[in-house]
């Protein structure tokens, strides 16, 4: 059995899922899709991971409670306004939004999750939501429009899908989409993401897999160190592909994990590459760390370092910035055992400064993706983090966001 990428795949590539979106004028830009609906044709096993920020938007509070039941059938999302006034009215508005969407889709309101993204501290224009939802046309081909409708400062939509194949026949499909460009940092990274599968999955196992995927992918990307009040990852498994129930002990359990990881990894890479003002994706591979937690911590710290990010902006192979960032991570780093590679070129070796072609490595750093490899030499654990470089455009985007 092999995992194959579906070219042009999206969140409604799995069987039994439909989506649609409309321009509800929540965003200032006229004609921009800003209200989307994603539904399953039947109740689905569902799980979620949400922001760890103690300041939490109303949709996060509503959706987290509903996801705890292990069963959902859809999610309604708006962009342009985060519905984060942080009071009871925000929660009431989120529940009304979910109820309207559930009525339009034809199922119970408690099976509808809700999400909002955009400006915080402003009440949701509920009148625009009420007028927009009935205009949404649901379609199995609606995934791409849905992915556009959830964008804020993103420059492009982010969708991806894979299928598990057995002798050319599809066993199940996993699709997903995500948004996020700024306020991106682990725990969780600031983003909305929805993953769907037509596999038949036991809810408890799906919950475990969702956390594993979040920890290894979404929580391993960072843009600017800020986490928002709206971060949401929801995973739906509706069983439309048929087959036996997949549990932690099932033969297909490992393959489902592999497929979910593939989608989460690629969406995370897309999110990091589309960081506000970014010109490079930064991939930090850390190997031979003492524990998985320590190894992940080193990778995230280096990916977040402003000095590393600006060095990448300037195509500067400054190994000192990389090593010092790793050293301040709070995880064990022994300089005499550490080596650093940049674009696969060894630039620091077991505590020793070495000769390398500075200009040549700088030229290699002009590539779209800049890869930093750190060998800690003190264990057996490996981890990867994704980030992006830091440019003056980041300042302009955020300074001008509201004004």
C-alpha positions in Angstrom: 0.0 0.0 0.0 1.3 3.4 -1.0 0.4 7.0 -0.1 0.0 9.0 -3.3 -0.4 12.8 -3.6 -3.6 13.9 -5.4 -2.7 16.6 -7.8 -4.9 19.6 -7.1 -6.4 17.8 -4.1 -8.2 19.7 -1.4 -10.4 19.4 1.7 -13.3 17.9 -0.2 -11.3 15.4 -2.1 -12.4 12.6 0.3 -15.8 11.1 -0.3 -18.9 12.5 1.4 -17.6 16.0 1.9 -18.9 19.2 0.3 -18.1 22.9 0.8 -18.9 26.3 -0.6 -18.2 30.0 0.1 -19.6 33.5 -0.6 -18.6 37.1 -0.4 -20.5 38.3 2.6 -18.8 41.8 2.7 -17.2 41.0 6.1 -13.8 41.9 4.6 -13.3 45.4 3.3 -12.2 44.2 -0.1 -15.3 44.1 -2.4 -16.1 40.6 -3.8 -13.6 38.7 -1.5 -14.8 35.3 -0.4 -15.1 35.6 3.4 -17.7 33.1 4.6 -17.3 29.4 4.0 -19.0 26.1 5.0 -17.5 22.6 5.0 -19.9 19.7 5.7 -20.0 15.9 5.7 -23.0 14.1 4.3 -23.2 12.1 7.6 -22.1 12.7 11.2 -18.4 12.1 11.4 -15.9 11.2 14.1 -14.2 14.4 14.9 -11.4 15.8 17.1 -9.7 19.1 17.6 -6.7 21.0 18.9 -7.1 24.6 19.9 -5.1 27.6 20.9 -3.2 27.5 24.2 -3.5 31.2 24.6 -5.5 32.0 27.7 -7.2 34.8 25.8 -9.6 32.8 23.6 -12.1 33.8 20.9 -15.7 32.9 21.2 -15.6 30.4 18.3 -12.8 28.5 20.0 -14.8 28.2 23.2 -17.9 27.0 21.3 -16.1 24.6 19.0 -13.8 23.1 21.6 -16.8 22.1 23.7 -18.6 20.5 20.7 -15.5 18.7 19.5 -15.2 17.0 22.9 -18.2 14.9 22.0 -16.1 13.2 19.3 -18.7 13.8 16.7 -19.3 16.7 14.3 -20.7 17.1 10.8 -19.3 20.4 9.7 -17.7 23.8 10.3 -18.7 27.3 9.3 -15.9 29.9 9.0 -15.7 33.6 8.4 -12.6 35.7 7.7 -12.1 39.5 8.2 -13.4 39.4 11.8 -12.2 37.1 14.6 -15.4 37.4 16.7 -13.1 38.1 19.7 -14.7 40.8 21.8 -14.2 38.4 24.7 -17.6 38.6 26.2 -20.9 36.7 26.3 -22.2 38.4 23.1 -19.3 36.9 21.2 -20.3 33.4 22.3 -23.9 34.1 21.6 -23.0 35.3 18.1 -20.9 32.2 17.4 -23.7 29.9 18.5 -26.2 31.8 16.2 -23.7 31.5 13.3 -23.4 27.8 13.9 -27.1 27.3 14.1 -27.8 29.2 10.9 -25.1 27.1 9.1 -26.5 23.8 10.4 -30.0 24.7 9.4 -28.8 25.6 5.9 -26.9 22.2 5.7 -29.8 20.3 7.2 -28.5 18.8 10.4 -28.4 19.4 14.2 -26.8 22.7 15.4 -24.7 20.9 18.0 -22.9 19.0 15.1 -21.7 22.3 13.6 -18.3 23.8 14.7 -17.6 27.5 14.1 -14.5 29.6 13.5 -13.7 33.2 12.8 -10.4 34.9 11.9 -9.4 38.5 11.3 -9.4 41.6 13.4 -9.9 41.1 17.2 -11.8 43.3 19.6 -14.7 44.0 17.1 -18.1 42.5 17.2 -19.0 40.1 14.4 -21.3 41.7 11.8 -23.9 39.0 12.4 -26.3 40.6 9.9 -23.8 39.9 7.1 -23.4 36.3 8.3 -27.2 35.8 8.4 -27.5 37.2 4.9 -24.5 35.2 3.5 -25.1 31.7 4.8 -28.2 31.0 2.7 -26.3 32.0 -0.4 -23.7 29.3 0.1 -23.9 26.5 -2.5 -22.4 23.2 -1.2 -20.5 21.1 -3.7 -17.9 18.2 -3.6 -15.8 20.6 -5.7 -16.2 23.5 -3.3 -12.9 22.8 -1.3 -10.8 25.4 -3.2 -13.4 28.2 -2.7 -13.6 27.3 1.0 -9.8 27.5 1.3 -9.9 31.0 -0.2 -12.7 32.1 2.1 -10.8 31.5 5.3 -7.7 33.6 4.3 -6.7 36.8 6.0 -3.2 38.2 5.2 -2.3 35.0 3.3 -1.1 35.6 -0.3 -2.4 32.2 -1.5 -4.8 29.5 -0.4 -3.3 26.3 1.0 -4.8 22.9 0.1 -3.4 19.4 -0.1 -4.6 15.8 -0.3 -3.3 12.2 -0.5 -4.8 8.8 -1.1 -3.9 5.4 0.2 -3.7 3.1 -2.8 -3.7 -0.7 -2.8 -3.1 -2.3 -6.3 -4.3 0.9 -7.9 -7.5 1.1 -5.9 -8.1 3.9 -3.4 -8.6 2.6 0.2 -9.2 6.0 1.7 -8.4 9.7 1.1 -7.2 12.5 3.4 -7.5 16.1 2.4 -7.0 19.4 4.1 -6.7 23.2 3.9 -5.3 25.8 6.1 -4.9 29.6 6.5 -2.3 31.6 8.3 0.4 34.1 7.6 1.1 36.1 10.7 0.8 35.5 14.4 2.3 32.0 13.8 4.0 30.2 16.6 3.9 26.7 18.2 1.2 25.9 20.8 -0.7 26.2 18.5 0.6 28.0 15.5 -1.8 30.7 14.6 -3.9 29.3 11.9 -7.1 27.6 11.0 -6.8 24.1 9.5 -9.3 21.5 8.6 -8.5 17.9 7.6 -11.0 15.4 6.3 -10.9 11.7 5.6 -13.4 9.2 4.3 -11.7 6.5 6.4 -13.8 4.8 9.1 -11.9 5.8 12.3 -12.6 5.1 15.9 -13.1 8.5 17.7 -10.6 7.8 20.5 -7.9 6.8 18.0 -8.7 9.9 15.8 -8.2 12.1 18.9 -4.8 10.5 19.6 -3.8 10.9 15.9 -4.9 14.6 15.9 -2.6 15.4 18.8 0.3 13.5 17.3 -0.1 15.4 14.0 -0.5 18.8 15.7 2.7 18.2 17.8 4.8 17.0 14.8 3.6 19.5 12.2 1.5 22.6 13.1 3.3 23.0 16.5 6.7 22.8 14.7 6.2 26.0 12.6 6.8 29.6 13.6 6.7 32.9 11.8 6.9 35.6 14.5 6.5 34.2 18.0 2.9 35.4 18.5 0.0 33.0 19.1 -3.6 34.2 18.5 -6.9 33.6 20.3 -8.4 31.7 17.3 -6.1 28.8 16.5 -8.1 25.8 15.5 -7.3 22.4 14.0 -10.3 20.1 13.3 -10.2 16.6 11.8 -13.3 14.9 10.4 -13.5 11.1 9.6 -16.9 10.2 8.0 -16.3 6.6 7.0 -17.7 7.1 3.5 -14.9 5.0 1.9 -16.2 2.0 3.9 -14.0 -0.7 5.3 -13.5 -1.9 8.8 -13.2 0.4 11.8 -9.6 1.7 12.1 -8.4 1.6 15.7 -4.9 1.9 17.2 -4.3 -1.8 16.7 -5.7 -2.0 13.2 -3.4 -2.9 10.2 -4.4 0.4 8.6 -3.8 2.5 11.7 -0.2 3.2 10.8 -1.1 4.1 7.2 -3.8 6.5 8.4 -1.2 8.2 10.6 1.2 8.4 7.7 -1.4 10.0 5.5 -2.5 12.5 8.2 1.1 13.4 8.8 1.7 14.0 5.1 -1.1 16.4 4.9 -0.2 18.2 8.1 3.4 18.5 7.1 2.7 19.9 3.7 0.2 22.4 5.0 2.6 23.5 7.7 5.3 24.1 5.1 2.9 26.1 3.1 1.9 28.2 6.1 5.5 28.9 7.0 6.5 29.8 3.4 3.6 32.3 3.3 4.7 34.1 6.4 3.9 37.8 6.2 6.5 39.4 4.0 8.6 36.2 3.7 10.9 35.5 0.8 12.3 32.2 2.0 11.0 29.1 3.7 13.4 28.0 6.5 13.6 24.3 7.4 15.5 23.4 10.5 16.4 19.7 10.9 17.9 18.8 14.3 19.2 15.2 14.7 20.7 13.2 17.5 19.1 15.1 20.4 18.7 13.7 23.9 14.9 13.6 24.0 12.2 14.3 21.5 11.0 17.3 23.5 14.5 18.8 23.7 15.2 18.2 20.0 11.9 19.8 19.0 12.7 22.8 21.3 16.1 23.4 19.7 14.6 23.2 16.2 11.7 25.7 17.0 14.1 28.1 18.8 16.4 28.3 15.8 13.5 28.7 13.4 12.1 31.5 15.5 15.4 33.4 16.1 15.1 36.9 14.6 18.9 37.0 14.0 18.8 33.7 12.1 15.7 34.9 10.1 17.4 38.1 9.1 20.6 36.3 8.2 18.5 34.2 5.8 16.9 37.4 4.4 20.4 38.6 3.6 21.8 35.2 2.4 24.3 35.4 5.2 25.8 32.0 6.2 26.4 33.1 9.8 26.8 29.9 11.7 27.3 31.8 15.0 23.7 33.0 15.0 22.5 29.4 14.5 24.6 27.9 17.2 23.9 30.6 19.7 20.1 30.3 19.1 20.3 26.6 19.7 22.3 27.2 22.9 19.7 29.5 24.4 16.8 27.1 23.8 17.0 25.7 27.3 17.7 22.2 26.0 21.1 20.5 26.3 23.6 21.6 23.7 27.3 20.6 23.9 29.3 22.7 21.6 32.1 20.2 21.3 29.7 17.6 20.0 27.6 19.9 17.7 27.9 20.3 13.9 26.0 22.7 11.7 25.2 22.4 8.0 23.7 25.1 5.8 22.2 24.0 2.5 24.0 20.7 3.1 27.4 22.4 3.4 29.3 21.8 6.6 30.0 25.1 8.2 30.8 24.2 11.9 32.1 20.8 13.0 32.2 19.4 16.5 33.1 22.7 18.2 35.6 23.7 15.5 35.5 26.6 13.1 36.2 25.3 9.6 36.9 26.8 6.2 34.1 26.9 3.8 33.2 28.9 0.6 31.3 31.8 2.2 30.3 33.3 -1.1 29.3 29.9 -2.5 27.0 29.1 0.5 25.5 32.6 0.3 24.6 31.9 -3.3 23.0 28.6 -2.3 20.9 30.6 0.2 19.2 32.4 -2.6 17.0 29.4 -3.1 13.3 29.5 -2.1 14.0 27.1 0.8 16.9 27.4 3.1 17.7 24.3 5.1 19.6 24.4 8.4 20.9 21.1 9.7 22.1 20.7 13.3 23.6 17.5 14.7 23.6 17.7 18.5 25.5 14.4 18.8 24.1 13.6 22.3 21.2 11.2 21.6 19.0 9.5 19.0 16.0 11.8 18.5 15.3 13.9 15.4 12.9 16.8 14.7 12.1 19.3 12.0 10.7 22.9 12.4 9.6 25.3 9.7 9.9 29.1 9.7 10.5 31.9 7.3 12.8 34.9 7.0 12.1 38.3 8.4 11.8 41.3 6.1 10.7 44.9 6.3 7.4 43.9 4.6 6.4 42.1 7.8 6.5 45.4 9.7 4.5 47.2 7.0 1.8 44.5 6.8 1.2 44.5 10.6 1.6 48.3 11.0 -1.0 48.9 8.3 -3.3 46.0 9.2 -6.1 48.2 10.6 -5.1 51.7 9.6 
